[in-house]
Amino acid sequence: MMLRIILIVMMVGGVLTAWFLLRGYSRKDDGEPGMVACPGGSRTVPAPGTAESA
């Protein structure tokens, strides 16, 4: 019985983790060069290594 609960919790956790990770990759990029989307997609910041990030 305990093993069944542990397996269910692990599966739900794996599905949620995959959903959160894939949700970030599915966000559309606005195409502005040298900018990267922040997690959540609410704003953009200069990409590391660009002149604006210094």
C-alpha positions in Angstrom: 0.0 0.0 0.0 2.8 2.4 0.9 4.7 1.6 -2.2 1.6 2.4 -4.3 1.3 5.9 -2.7 5.0 6.6 -3.2 4.8 5.6 -6.9 1.7 7.7 -7.5 3.4 10.8 -5.8 6.6 10.2 -7.9 4.6 10.0 -11.1 2.6 13.2 -10.4 5.8 15.0 -9.5 7.4 13.9 -12.7 4.4 15.1 -14.8 4.4 18.4 -13.0 8.1 18.9 -13.5 7.9 18.1 -17.2 4.9 20.4 -17.6 6.7 23.4 -16.0 9.9 22.8 -18.0 8.0 22.3 -21.3 5.8 25.3 -20.6 8.9 27.5 -20.6 10.1 26.2 -23.9 6.8 26.7 -25.6 6.7 30.5 -25.0 7.0 32.5 -28.1 10.0 34.7 -28.5 9.3 38.3 -29.6 12.3 38.1 -31.9 14.3 41.0 -30.4 18.0 40.3 -31.0 20.2 40.1 -27.9 17.3 39.7 -25.5 16.3 36.6 -23.5 12.8 35.9 -22.0 12.7 35.7 -18.3 10.9 32.7 -16.7 7.2 33.5 -16.7 7.6 35.4 -20.0 6.7 38.8 -18.4 9.8 40.7 -19.5 13.0 40.4 -21.4 16.6 41.0 -20.2 19.9 41.4 -22.2 21.5 38.1 -23.1 24.7 37.2 -21.2 27.7 38.3 -23.2 26.0 41.1 -25.1 27.0 44.8 -24.8 23.8 45.6 -23.0 24.4 43.1 -20.2 27.7 44.8 -19.1 
